[in-house]
Structures are given as structure tokens and as C-alpha cells.
Amino acid sequence: MQQILSAQAGEGMVLAKDVMISEDRVLCGKGTVLTTALIDRLAKMDIMHITVEGHPVEISGEKSLKEELRDIESRFSQVTQVPPLMFIKKILRQKMMSSRGK
């Protein structure tokens, strides 16, 4: 999943999280497919950010999944015999991959 500016939204993208208009009111639910009309409505309501499924928007300077996973390996390279840290490494890798739709 990826958090993007509403202005970056495109028709056919799918919401990965509810769009809330107050603490207890849902404007659009998770799983909603974005349409041009809905994107226009979000803009009119000043909804600045939404979270969509996958990783549909390339952001300049953002690392690729491969680069992120390589960084995790590098950061944990000195602690291969420490089980709690290896568990954290595993969870980080899983979270990174699932956030990118892999």
C-alpha cells in the first residue's frame, strides 16, 4: 500500500484504507475503486492524502523495493546470531514487501 496525495490519484486505483471525514465518519471505505467523480469529490472536500493498494505512484528519489531490502540486510549483517534481532529483521522484510504489494 502507498500513501499518496489525492492529486496523484488515478481512476481505477483502489483504497487500501478508509477515507475518514471525522474521527467516526467514513467517506469512502477500504476497497473502493476510485473514479474521476470520486477523485473530484475528494479534492472539493480538501482531502489531501489517501492510501491506495499497491505502489502505483513513482516518487522521485524513493528507493525501490530491492534497494530497501538490501538496506535491511546491510543494517542487520552484524547480528546474525541474535534471535530477537533476526525476528525483527524478518518482520521488517515482510512489512516492506507487503506495503509494496509483493
PyMOL commands that set and color helices and strands:
alter all, ss='L'
color gray80, all
select helices_A, chain A and resi 6-8+36-44+65-75+83-99
alter helices_A, ss='H'
color red, helices_A
select strands_A, chain A and resi 2-5+19-22+25-28+49-52
alter strands_A, ss='S'
color yellow, strands_A
deselect
rebuild
show_as cartoon
